[in-house]
């Protein structure tokens, strides 16, 4: 299994490491950090066949997809308690 490594792409610096997860699902997972982003990510399990090239492409694809999702406009949703109530059935008309 390959060890920790760093690379740059699109003006961002990435640092990748394999670490044992402490919560389910257990196992060894690829964690990475990106310059300018305070969050760490563990998007996929480490595999014996991993190479720096394969991990790098997966990390870039994951992070770019995340940035695309964040760039989408927020769709407003109502809180469950404030949802519109269904209309009451109409009373029969008197003739």
N, C-alpha and C positions, 0 to 999 in steps of 0.2 A: 504494500500500500504506500502511496506517495505521502510525503510529509507536507507541512505548511508551505505555502508559497504566496507571492504577491504578484500583481500585474496591473497594468493601466489600460483603460479603454474609454474612449469618449470623454477624455478629460477627467476621469475619475480613477482613483486608486482603490484597488480591491485587495483585501487580505483574507486568505482562505486557510482554514484549519479543520482537522478532523477531531471531533470530541465525542466522548461518550455522553449520551443524553441521560439526564437524571429523571425524566418523566416519560410516560408512555408516548409513543412507541419507543422502546429501549433500543439500544444498538449504537453504532458509530454513525454520526451524521456530519455532513459538511456544513460548517458554519462559515459565514463570511460577513465582513464589515466593508462599508463603502465610505470613502472620504466625503465629508459633508452631511452624512446621515448618522444620527446617533443610535440607530437601531441595528441589532445583529440579527442575521437570518440563518435558519437551518432548513433549507427547502427540500433536501433529499438525502437519502442514506448513502454512506460511503460504500463503495464496492471494490473488490480486489482488482477489477479490470480498469478502474479509473486512471486516467492520465491527466496531466496538467491541462492539456488541450481540451479533453472532454469535459472536465470540471469547469474550465474557463467558459466554454460555450454555454453550458447549462446555467451558470451563474449570471452571465450577461443576459441570456434570454429571460430568466426569472426576474431580474431587476428591471429590465426594460419593460416587461409586461406590467410590473408593479407601477412604474412611472406612468404608463399609459392609463391604467385604472385610476390613479390619483388625479390625472389631468381631466378626467371625465367630469361633466357637471354633476352636482349633487342632485339626486332625485328626492324632492321632499316627500316625506311620508308622515301620516298622522300617527300620533300616539294611540295605542290600542284603546285607551279609555276615552279618547276624543273622536273616535270614528263616527261617521254619520250613522244614525240608527235607521234601520229599514222603515220604509213608510208603512203606516198602519193600513190594514186592509180597508177599502172603502165600504162604508155602510150601505146596505141596500136602499135604493131610492123608493120612497113612498109615492104612490100614485093616487 
